Amino acid sequence: MTDRDIDQQLVERVQRGDKGAFDLLVSKYQRKIFRLLSRLVRDSAEVEDVAQEAFIKAYRALPNFRGESAFYTWLYRIAINTAKNYLVSQGRRVPTTTEADIEEAETFDDGERLRDLNTPESMLRTKQVGEAVNRAIDRLPEDLRTAIVLREIEGLSYEEIAESMNCPIGTVRSRIFRAREAIAQELKPILDSAKDKRW
């Protein structure tokens, strides 16, 4: 039985009135939702409120959930929309971006350098790389930040991200490409200086 099947069974139990089944879903996805929202909302004191609101919205909408998408994809979409609504209600502008060339996203070749950061070199450099990545992610426009977090931190597929963000898969590829490009630019001075060193 897959995770999706288990989630579907829990959803059906909730739809029949079993509130305990929803508690199981919350327990299962709470940390992932908090991690996602902390990248979007950024203020840790507000993340819990936004997460709670997202779970409440999900609970209220659950009678209409038909299982056409995975439960967690559906939940992520609710969480992302709740975060966007929260930012707007706080008077913060939700950033928008323009589309990049999708072909560039397909040919982006610095991605391997971003994924293979855990080398046996010094702990200081590792810490610097981590801080640079976090800085770069925090500076990204909201839609790029969401896409890269869902892909690289949450491990969602391009299809799942497209469904969560309610946009075409080409848009997801473009956003992830541009996010990776921005992170690579932030890492370039650190990685280049490390290449020049002889250990």
Biotite code that builds the C-alpha atoms (Angstrom):
import biotite.structure as struc

atoms = struc.array([
    struc.Atom([0.000, 0.000, 0.000], chain_id="A", res_id=1, res_name="MET", atom_name="CA", element="C"),
    struc.Atom([1.471, 3.363, -1.030], chain_id="A", res_id=2, res_name="THR", atom_name="CA", element="C"),
    struc.Atom([1.547, 6.558, 1.011], chain_id="A", res_id=3, res_name="ASP", atom_name="CA", element="C"),
    struc.Atom([-1.078, 7.963, -1.311], chain_id="A", res_id=4, res_name="ARG", atom_name="CA", element="C"),
    struc.Atom([-3.369, 4.983, -0.636], chain_id="A", res_id=5, res_name="ASP", atom_name="CA", element="C"),
    struc.Atom([-2.940, 5.376, 3.118], chain_id="A", res_id=6, res_name="ILE", atom_name="CA", element="C"),
    struc.Atom([-3.708, 9.097, 2.865], chain_id="A", res_id=7, res_name="ASP", atom_name="CA", element="C"),
    struc.Atom([-6.785, 8.363, 0.770], chain_id="A", res_id=8, res_name="GLN", atom_name="CA", element="C"),
    struc.Atom([-8.055, 5.903, 3.381], chain_id="A", res_id=9, res_name="GLN", atom_name="CA", element="C"),
    struc.Atom([-7.536, 8.495, 6.135], chain_id="A", res_id=10, res_name="LEU", atom_name="CA", element="C"),
    struc.Atom([-9.332, 11.137, 4.042], chain_id="A", res_id=11, res_name="VAL", atom_name="CA", element="C"),
    struc.Atom([-12.281, 8.793, 3.559], chain_id="A", res_id=12, res_name="GLU", atom_name="CA", element="C"),
    struc.Atom([-12.413, 8.161, 7.303], chain_id="A", res_id=13, res_name="ARG", atom_name="CA", element="C"),
    struc.Atom([-12.458, 11.929, 7.933], chain_id="A", res_id=14, res_name="VAL", atom_name="CA", element="C"),
    struc.Atom([-15.224, 12.306, 5.357], chain_id="A", res_id=15, res_name="GLN", atom_name="CA", element="C"),
    struc.Atom([-17.237, 9.721, 7.333], chain_id="A", res_id=16, res_name="ARG", atom_name="CA", element="C"),
    struc.Atom([-16.799, 11.794, 10.520], chain_id="A", res_id=17, res_name="GLY", atom_name="CA", element="C"),
    struc.Atom([-13.624, 10.326, 12.078], chain_id="A", res_id=18, res_name="ASP", atom_name="CA", element="C"),
    struc.Atom([-11.800, 13.404, 13.410], chain_id="A", res_id=19, res_name="LYS", atom_name="CA", element="C"),
    struc.Atom([-8.956, 11.227, 14.717], chain_id="A", res_id=20, res_name="GLY", atom_name="CA", element="C"),
    struc.Atom([-8.035, 10.342, 11.138], chain_id="A", res_id=21, res_name="ALA", atom_name="CA", element="C"),
    struc.Atom([-7.477, 14.033, 10.403], chain_id="A", res_id=22, res_name="PHE", atom_name="CA", element="C"),
    struc.Atom([-5.193, 14.260, 13.459], chain_id="A", res_id=23, res_name="ASP", atom_name="CA", element="C"),
    struc.Atom([-3.106, 11.494, 11.862], chain_id="A", res_id=24, res_name="LEU", atom_name="CA", element="C"),
    struc.Atom([-2.848, 13.486, 8.611], chain_id="A", res_id=25, res_name="LEU", atom_name="CA", element="C"),
    struc.Atom([-1.865, 16.613, 10.535], chain_id="A", res_id=26, res_name="VAL", atom_name="CA", element="C"),
    struc.Atom([0.802, 14.671, 12.464], chain_id="A", res_id=27, res_name="SER", atom_name="CA", element="C"),
    struc.Atom([2.151, 13.210, 9.240], chain_id="A", res_id=28, res_name="LYS", atom_name="CA", element="C"),
    struc.Atom([2.446, 16.512, 7.326], chain_id="A", res_id=29, res_name="TYR", atom_name="CA", element="C"),
    struc.Atom([2.796, 19.165, 10.029], chain_id="A", res_id=30, res_name="GLN", atom_name="CA", element="C"),
    struc.Atom([6.595, 19.372, 9.908], chain_id="A", res_id=31, res_name="ARG", atom_name="CA", element="C"),
    struc.Atom([6.661, 19.519, 6.101], chain_id="A", res_id=32, res_name="LYS", atom_name="CA", element="C"),
    struc.Atom([4.021, 22.266, 6.051], chain_id="A", res_id=33, res_name="ILE", atom_name="CA", element="C"),
    struc.Atom([5.899, 24.242, 8.727], chain_id="A", res_id=34, res_name="PHE", atom_name="CA", element="C"),
    struc.Atom([9.133, 23.912, 6.735], chain_id="A", res_id=35, res_name="ARG", atom_name="CA", element="C"),
    struc.Atom([7.394, 25.038, 3.545], chain_id="A", res_id=36, res_name="LEU", atom_name="CA", element="C"),
    struc.Atom([5.658, 27.986, 5.215], chain_id="A", res_id=37, res_name="LEU", atom_name="CA", element="C"),
    struc.Atom([8.807, 29.124, 7.020], chain_id="A", res_id=38, res_name="SER", atom_name="CA", element="C"),
    struc.Atom([10.367, 29.698, 3.591], chain_id="A", res_id=39, res_name="ARG", atom_name="CA", element="C"),
    struc.Atom([7.360, 31.726, 2.434], chain_id="A", res_id=40, res_name="LEU", atom_name="CA", element="C"),
    struc.Atom([6.279, 33.695, 5.502], chain_id="A", res_id=41, res_name="VAL", atom_name="CA", element="C"),
    struc.Atom([9.776, 33.937, 7.038], chain_id="A", res_id=42, res_name="ARG", atom_name="CA", element="C"),
    struc.Atom([8.578, 35.176, 10.448], chain_id="A", res_id=43, res_name="ASP", atom_name="CA", element="C"),
    struc.Atom([8.711, 32.092, 12.669], chain_id="A", res_id=44, res_name="SER", atom_name="CA", element="C"),
    struc.Atom([6.129, 33.534, 15.071], chain_id="A", res_id=45, res_name="ALA", atom_name="CA", element="C"),
    struc.Atom([3.638, 33.814, 12.199], chain_id="A", res_id=46, res_name="GLU", atom_name="CA", element="C"),
    struc.Atom([4.380, 30.440, 10.580], chain_id="A", res_id=47, res_name="VAL", atom_name="CA", element="C"),
    struc.Atom([2.428, 28.520, 13.228], chain_id="A", res_id=48, res_name="GLU", atom_name="CA", element="C"),
    struc.Atom([-0.660, 30.699, 12.729], chain_id="A", res_id=49, res_name="ASP", atom_name="CA", element="C"),
    struc.Atom([-0.523, 30.360, 8.952], chain_id="A", res_id=50, res_name="VAL", atom_name="CA", element="C"),
    struc.Atom([0.007, 26.584, 9.231], chain_id="A", res_id=51, res_name="ALA", atom_name="CA", element="C"),
    struc.Atom([-2.932, 26.270, 11.607], chain_id="A", res_id=52, res_name="GLN", atom_name="CA", element="C"),
    struc.Atom([-5.114, 28.282, 9.240], chain_id="A", res_id=53, res_name="GLU", atom_name="CA", element="C"),
    struc.Atom([-4.029, 26.071, 6.319], chain_id="A", res_id=54, res_name="ALA", atom_name="CA", element="C"),
    struc.Atom([-4.964, 22.899, 8.226], chain_id="A", res_id=55, res_name="PHE", atom_name="CA", element="C"),
    struc.Atom([-8.327, 24.404, 9.198], chain_id="A", res_id=56, res_name="ILE", atom_name="CA", element="C"),
    struc.Atom([-9.019, 25.275, 5.559], chain_id="A", res_id=57, res_name="LYS", atom_name="CA", element="C"),
    struc.Atom([-7.994, 21.767, 4.522], chain_id="A", res_id=58, res_name="ALA", atom_name="CA", element="C"),
    struc.Atom([-10.295, 20.211, 7.135], chain_id="A", res_id=59, res_name="TYR", atom_name="CA", element="C"),
    struc.Atom([-13.227, 22.322, 5.991], chain_id="A", res_id=60, res_name="ARG", atom_name="CA", element="C"),
    struc.Atom([-12.540, 21.523, 2.320], chain_id="A", res_id=61, res_name="ALA", atom_name="CA", element="C"),
    struc.Atom([-11.987, 17.804, 2.899], chain_id="A", res_id=62, res_name="LEU", atom_name="CA", element="C"),
    struc.Atom([-15.609, 16.809, 2.168], chain_id="A", res_id=63, res_name="PRO", atom_name="CA", element="C"),
    struc.Atom([-14.977, 18.012, -1.408], chain_id="A", res_id=64, res_name="ASN", atom_name="CA", element="C"),
    struc.Atom([-11.635, 16.191, -1.799], chain_id="A", res_id=65, res_name="PHE", atom_name="CA", element="C"),
    struc.Atom([-12.056, 13.492, -4.452], chain_id="A", res_id=66, res_name="ARG", atom_name="CA", element="C"),
    struc.Atom([-8.553, 12.067, -4.616], chain_id="A", res_id=67, res_name="GLY", atom_name="CA", element="C"),
    struc.Atom([-7.785, 13.314, -8.131], chain_id="A", res_id=68, res_name="GLU", atom_name="CA", element="C"),
    struc.Atom([-4.439, 14.478, -6.802], chain_id="A", res_id=69, res_name="SER", atom_name="CA", element="C"),
    struc.Atom([-2.363, 13.190, -3.899], chain_id="A", res_id=70, res_name="ALA", atom_name="CA", element="C"),
    struc.Atom([-3.553, 14.499, -0.536], chain_id="A", res_id=71, res_name="PHE", atom_name="CA", element="C"),
    struc.Atom([-0.213, 16.151, 0.257], chain_id="A", res_id=72, res_name="TYR", atom_name="CA", element="C"),
    struc.Atom([-0.161, 17.932, -3.120], chain_id="A", res_id=73, res_name="THR", atom_name="CA", element="C"),
    struc.Atom([-3.651, 19.241, -2.391], chain_id="A", res_id=74, res_name="TRP", atom_name="CA", element="C"),
    struc.Atom([-2.586, 20.238, 1.145], chain_id="A", res_id=75, res_name="LEU", atom_name="CA", element="C"),
    struc.Atom([0.548, 22.010, -0.146], chain_id="A", res_id=76, res_name="TYR", atom_name="CA", element="C"),
    struc.Atom([-1.582, 24.014, -2.561], chain_id="A", res_id=77, res_name="ARG", atom_name="CA", element="C"),
    struc.Atom([-3.833, 25.103, 0.321], chain_id="A", res_id=78, res_name="ILE", atom_name="CA", element="C"),
    struc.Atom([-0.786, 26.015, 2.430], chain_id="A", res_id=79, res_name="ALA", atom_name="CA", element="C"),
    struc.Atom([0.799, 28.046, -0.388], chain_id="A", res_id=80, res_name="ILE", atom_name="CA", element="C"),
    struc.Atom([-2.452, 29.923, -1.047], chain_id="A", res_id=81, res_name="ASN", atom_name="CA", element="C"),
    struc.Atom([-2.940, 30.554, 2.689], chain_id="A", res_id=82, res_name="THR", atom_name="CA", element="C"),
    struc.Atom([0.589, 31.989, 2.890], chain_id="A", res_id=83, res_name="ALA", atom_name="CA", element="C"),
    struc.Atom([-0.026, 34.214, -0.144], chain_id="A", res_id=84, res_name="LYS", atom_name="CA", element="C"),
    struc.Atom([-3.307, 35.473, 1.339], chain_id="A", res_id=85, res_name="ASN", atom_name="CA", element="C"),
    struc.Atom([-1.573, 36.114, 4.646], chain_id="A", res_id=86, res_name="TYR", atom_name="CA", element="C"),
    struc.Atom([1.197, 38.149, 3.013], chain_id="A", res_id=87, res_name="LEU", atom_name="CA", element="C"),
    struc.Atom([-1.370, 40.218, 1.112], chain_id="A", res_id=88, res_name="VAL", atom_name="CA", element="C"),
    struc.Atom([-3.431, 40.800, 4.275], chain_id="A", res_id=89, res_name="SER", atom_name="CA", element="C"),
    struc.Atom([-0.299, 42.058, 6.044], chain_id="A", res_id=90, res_name="GLN", atom_name="CA", element="C"),
    struc.Atom([0.242, 44.590, 3.287], chain_id="A", res_id=91, res_name="GLY", atom_name="CA", element="C"),
    struc.Atom([3.193, 42.710, 1.874], chain_id="A", res_id=92, res_name="ARG", atom_name="CA", element="C"),
    struc.Atom([3.252, 42.494, -1.865], chain_id="A", res_id=93, res_name="ARG", atom_name="CA", element="C"),
    struc.Atom([3.357, 38.961, -3.196], chain_id="A", res_id=94, res_name="VAL", atom_name="CA", element="C"),
    struc.Atom([6.182, 39.052, -5.762], chain_id="A", res_id=95, res_name="PRO", atom_name="CA", element="C"),
    struc.Atom([5.460, 38.129, -9.357], chain_id="A", res_id=96, res_name="THR", atom_name="CA", element="C"),
    struc.Atom([7.966, 37.143, -12.009], chain_id="A", res_id=97, res_name="THR", atom_name="CA", element="C"),
    struc.Atom([8.196, 36.865, -15.751], chain_id="A", res_id=98, res_name="THR", atom_name="CA", element="C"),
    struc.Atom([8.716, 33.609, -17.587], chain_id="A", res_id=99, res_name="GLU", atom_name="CA", element="C"),
    struc.Atom([12.231, 32.514, -18.584], chain_id="A", res_id=100, res_name="ALA", atom_name="CA", element="C"),
    struc.Atom([13.085, 30.449, -21.607], chain_id="A", res_id=101, res_name="ASP", atom_name="CA", element="C"),
    struc.Atom([12.153, 26.847, -20.801], chain_id="A", res_id=102, res_name="ILE", atom_name="CA", element="C"),
    struc.Atom([14.983, 25.541, -22.955], chain_id="A", res_id=103, res_name="GLU", atom_name="CA", element="C"),
    struc.Atom([17.425, 27.254, -20.589], chain_id="A", res_id=104, res_name="GLU", atom_name="CA", element="C"),
    struc.Atom([15.855, 25.369, -17.689], chain_id="A", res_id=105, res_name="ALA", atom_name="CA", element="C"),
    struc.Atom([16.439, 22.077, -19.485], chain_id="A", res_id=106, res_name="GLU", atom_name="CA", element="C"),
    struc.Atom([20.097, 22.852, -20.187], chain_id="A", res_id=107, res_name="THR", atom_name="CA", element="C"),
    struc.Atom([21.033, 24.307, -16.791], chain_id="A", res_id=108, res_name="PHE", atom_name="CA", element="C"),
    struc.Atom([24.232, 22.485, -15.900], chain_id="A", res_id=109, res_name="ASP", atom_name="CA", element="C"),
    struc.Atom([25.284, 24.075, -12.606], chain_id="A", res_id=110, res_name="ASP", atom_name="CA", element="C"),
    struc.Atom([22.582, 22.088, -10.806], chain_id="A", res_id=111, res_name="GLY", atom_name="CA", element="C"),
    struc.Atom([24.975, 19.259, -10.003], chain_id="A", res_id=112, res_name="GLU", atom_name="CA", element="C"),
    struc.Atom([27.237, 21.681, -8.138], chain_id="A", res_id=113, res_name="ARG", atom_name="CA", element="C"),
    struc.Atom([24.260, 22.781, -6.063], chain_id="A", res_id=114, res_name="LEU", atom_name="CA", element="C"),
    struc.Atom([23.283, 19.217, -5.199], chain_id="A", res_id=115, res_name="ARG", atom_name="CA", element="C"),
    struc.Atom([26.781, 17.985, -4.340], chain_id="A", res_id=116, res_name="ASP", atom_name="CA", element="C"),
    struc.Atom([27.702, 20.439, -1.606], chain_id="A", res_id=117, res_name="LEU", atom_name="CA", element="C"),
    struc.Atom([28.510, 17.934, 1.109], chain_id="A", res_id=118, res_name="ASN", atom_name="CA", element="C"),
    struc.Atom([32.205, 17.341, 0.470], chain_id="A", res_id=119, res_name="THR", atom_name="CA", element="C"),
    struc.Atom([34.850, 16.257, 2.975], chain_id="A", res_id=120, res_name="PRO", atom_name="CA", element="C"),
    struc.Atom([36.354, 19.751, 2.993], chain_id="A", res_id=121, res_name="GLU", atom_name="CA", element="C"),
    struc.Atom([36.364, 22.063, 5.992], chain_id="A", res_id=122, res_name="SER", atom_name="CA", element="C"),
    struc.Atom([33.314, 22.556, 8.215], chain_id="A", res_id=123, res_name="MET", atom_name="CA", element="C"),
    struc.Atom([33.700, 26.308, 7.839], chain_id="A", res_id=124, res_name="LEU", atom_name="CA", element="C"),
    struc.Atom([33.240, 26.129, 4.083], chain_id="A", res_id=125, res_name="ARG", atom_name="CA", element="C"),
    struc.Atom([30.210, 23.870, 4.524], chain_id="A", res_id=126, res_name="THR", atom_name="CA", element="C"),
    struc.Atom([28.707, 26.391, 6.910], chain_id="A", res_id=127, res_name="LYS", atom_name="CA", element="C"),
    struc.Atom([29.430, 29.253, 4.486], chain_id="A", res_id=128, res_name="GLN", atom_name="CA", element="C"),
    struc.Atom([27.772, 27.342, 1.656], chain_id="A", res_id=129, res_name="VAL", atom_name="CA", element="C"),
    struc.Atom([24.687, 26.638, 3.778], chain_id="A", res_id=130, res_name="GLY", atom_name="CA", element="C"),
    struc.Atom([24.392, 30.277, 4.792], chain_id="A", res_id=131, res_name="GLU", atom_name="CA", element="C"),
    struc.Atom([24.812, 31.414, 1.172], chain_id="A", res_id=132, res_name="ALA", atom_name="CA", element="C"),
    struc.Atom([22.091, 29.016, -0.015], chain_id="A", res_id=133, res_name="VAL", atom_name="CA", element="C"),
    struc.Atom([19.692, 30.204, 2.692], chain_id="A", res_id=134, res_name="ASN", atom_name="CA", element="C"),
    struc.Atom([20.460, 33.837, 1.866], chain_id="A", res_id=135, res_name="ARG", atom_name="CA", element="C"),
    struc.Atom([19.861, 33.221, -1.825], chain_id="A", res_id=136, res_name="ALA", atom_name="CA", element="C"),
    struc.Atom([16.577, 31.380, -1.179], chain_id="A", res_id=137, res_name="ILE", atom_name="CA", element="C"),
    struc.Atom([15.369, 34.152, 1.140], chain_id="A", res_id=138, res_name="ASP", atom_name="CA", element="C"),
    struc.Atom([16.065, 36.760, -1.561], chain_id="A", res_id=139, res_name="ARG", atom_name="CA", element="C"),
    struc.Atom([14.118, 34.903, -4.255], chain_id="A", res_id=140, res_name="LEU", atom_name="CA", element="C"),
    struc.Atom([10.688, 36.136, -5.343], chain_id="A", res_id=141, res_name="PRO", atom_name="CA", element="C"),
    struc.Atom([7.945, 34.145, -3.637], chain_id="A", res_id=142, res_name="GLU", atom_name="CA", element="C"),
    struc.Atom([7.019, 31.962, -6.623], chain_id="A", res_id=143, res_name="ASP", atom_name="CA", element="C"),
    struc.Atom([10.646, 30.965, -7.311], chain_id="A", res_id=144, res_name="LEU", atom_name="CA", element="C"),
    struc.Atom([11.249, 30.317, -3.610], chain_id="A", res_id=145, res_name="ARG", atom_name="CA", element="C"),
    struc.Atom([8.148, 28.101, -3.406], chain_id="A", res_id=146, res_name="THR", atom_name="CA", element="C"),
    struc.Atom([9.144, 26.077, -6.475], chain_id="A", res_id=147, res_name="ALA", atom_name="CA", element="C"),
    struc.Atom([12.730, 25.455, -5.332], chain_id="A", res_id=148, res_name="ILE", atom_name="CA", element="C"),
    struc.Atom([11.655, 24.578, -1.774], chain_id="A", res_id=149, res_name="VAL", atom_name="CA", element="C"),
    struc.Atom([9.060, 22.100, -3.034], chain_id="A", res_id=150, res_name="LEU", atom_name="CA", element="C"),
    struc.Atom([11.616, 20.513, -5.382], chain_id="A", res_id=151, res_name="ARG", atom_name="CA", element="C"),
    struc.Atom([14.854, 20.502, -3.404], chain_id="A", res_id=152, res_name="GLU", atom_name="CA", element="C"),
    struc.Atom([13.644, 20.423, 0.207], chain_id="A", res_id=153, res_name="ILE", atom_name="CA", element="C"),
    struc.Atom([10.304, 18.635, -0.018], chain_id="A", res_id=154, res_name="GLU", atom_name="CA", element="C"),
    struc.Atom([11.349, 16.391, -2.921], chain_id="A", res_id=155, res_name="GLY", atom_name="CA", element="C"),
    struc.Atom([8.193, 16.836, -5.004], chain_id="A", res_id=156, res_name="LEU", atom_name="CA", element="C"),
    struc.Atom([8.211, 15.971, -8.704], chain_id="A", res_id=157, res_name="SER", atom_name="CA", element="C"),
    struc.Atom([7.715, 18.660, -11.341], chain_id="A", res_id=158, res_name="TYR", atom_name="CA", element="C"),
    struc.Atom([4.167, 17.385, -11.878], chain_id="A", res_id=159, res_name="GLU", atom_name="CA", element="C"),
    struc.Atom([3.361, 17.594, -8.158], chain_id="A", res_id=160, res_name="GLU", atom_name="CA", element="C"),
    struc.Atom([4.815, 21.104, -7.946], chain_id="A", res_id=161, res_name="ILE", atom_name="CA", element="C"),
    struc.Atom([2.769, 22.213, -10.970], chain_id="A", res_id=162, res_name="ALA", atom_name="CA", element="C"),
    struc.Atom([-0.335, 20.857, -9.292], chain_id="A", res_id=163, res_name="GLU", atom_name="CA", element="C"),
    struc.Atom([0.547, 22.442, -5.920], chain_id="A", res_id=164, res_name="SER", atom_name="CA", element="C"),
    struc.Atom([1.294, 25.836, -7.453], chain_id="A", res_id=165, res_name="MET", atom_name="CA", element="C"),
    struc.Atom([-1.602, 25.587, -9.906], chain_id="A", res_id=166, res_name="ASN", atom_name="CA", element="C"),
    struc.Atom([0.532, 26.386, -12.958], chain_id="A", res_id=167, res_name="CYS", atom_name="CA", element="C"),
    struc.Atom([1.837, 24.607, -16.074], chain_id="A", res_id=168, res_name="PRO", atom_name="CA", element="C"),
    struc.Atom([4.821, 22.278, -15.727], chain_id="A", res_id=169, res_name="ILE", atom_name="CA", element="C"),
    struc.Atom([6.840, 24.526, -18.063], chain_id="A", res_id=170, res_name="GLY", atom_name="CA", element="C"),
    struc.Atom([6.384, 27.382, -15.612], chain_id="A", res_id=171, res_name="THR", atom_name="CA", element="C"),
    struc.Atom([7.649, 25.138, -12.799], chain_id="A", res_id=172, res_name="VAL", atom_name="CA", element="C"),
    struc.Atom([10.743, 24.192, -14.824], chain_id="A", res_id=173, res_name="ARG", atom_name="CA", element="C"),
    struc.Atom([11.398, 27.841, -15.555], chain_id="A", res_id=174, res_name="SER", atom_name="CA", element="C"),
    struc.Atom([11.008, 28.893, -11.919], chain_id="A", res_id=175, res_name="ARG", atom_name="CA", element="C"),
    struc.Atom([13.275, 26.128, -10.660], chain_id="A", res_id=176, res_name="ILE", atom_name="CA", element="C"),
    struc.Atom([15.877, 26.975, -13.300], chain_id="A", res_id=177, res_name="PHE", atom_name="CA", element="C"),
    struc.Atom([15.856, 30.643, -12.313], chain_id="A", res_id=178, res_name="ARG", atom_name="CA", element="C"),
    struc.Atom([15.985, 29.815, -8.607], chain_id="A", res_id=179, res_name="ALA", atom_name="CA", element="C"),
    struc.Atom([18.947, 27.477, -9.133], chain_id="A", res_id=180, res_name="ARG", atom_name="CA", element="C"),
    struc.Atom([20.658, 30.105, -11.245], chain_id="A", res_id=181, res_name="GLU", atom_name="CA", element="C"),
    struc.Atom([20.269, 32.708, -8.467], chain_id="A", res_id=182, res_name="ALA", atom_name="CA", element="C"),
    struc.Atom([21.572, 30.256, -5.864], chain_id="A", res_id=183, res_name="ILE", atom_name="CA", element="C"),
    struc.Atom([24.528, 29.343, -8.108], chain_id="A", res_id=184, res_name="ALA", atom_name="CA", element="C"),
    struc.Atom([25.396, 33.053, -8.437], chain_id="A", res_id=185, res_name="GLN", atom_name="CA", element="C"),
    struc.Atom([25.385, 33.395, -4.637], chain_id="A", res_id=186, res_name="GLU", atom_name="CA", element="C"),
    struc.Atom([27.595, 30.295, -4.324], chain_id="A", res_id=187, res_name="LEU", atom_name="CA", element="C"),
    struc.Atom([30.012, 31.188, -7.126], chain_id="A", res_id=188, res_name="LYS", atom_name="CA", element="C"),
    struc.Atom([32.464, 33.208, -4.991], chain_id="A", res_id=189, res_name="PRO", atom_name="CA", element="C"),
    struc.Atom([32.588, 30.483, -2.328], chain_id="A", res_id=190, res_name="ILE", atom_name="CA", element="C"),
    struc.Atom([32.951, 27.586, -4.760], chain_id="A", res_id=191, res_name="LEU", atom_name="CA", element="C"),
    struc.Atom([35.475, 29.424, -6.956], chain_id="A", res_id=192, res_name="ASP", atom_name="CA", element="C"),
    struc.Atom([37.671, 30.349, -3.983], chain_id="A", res_id=193, res_name="SER", atom_name="CA", element="C"),
    struc.Atom([37.548, 26.733, -2.779], chain_id="A", res_id=194, res_name="ALA", atom_name="CA", element="C"),
    struc.Atom([38.728, 25.515, -6.192], chain_id="A", res_id=195, res_name="LYS", atom_name="CA", element="C"),
    struc.Atom([41.791, 27.767, -5.975], chain_id="A", res_id=196, res_name="ASP", atom_name="CA", element="C"),
    struc.Atom([42.814, 26.372, -2.585], chain_id="A", res_id=197, res_name="LYS", atom_name="CA", element="C"),
    struc.Atom([45.156, 23.401, -2.372], chain_id="A", res_id=198, res_name="ARG", atom_name="CA", element="C"),
    struc.Atom([44.254, 21.129, 0.547], chain_id="A", res_id=199, res_name="TRP", atom_name="CA", element="C"),
])
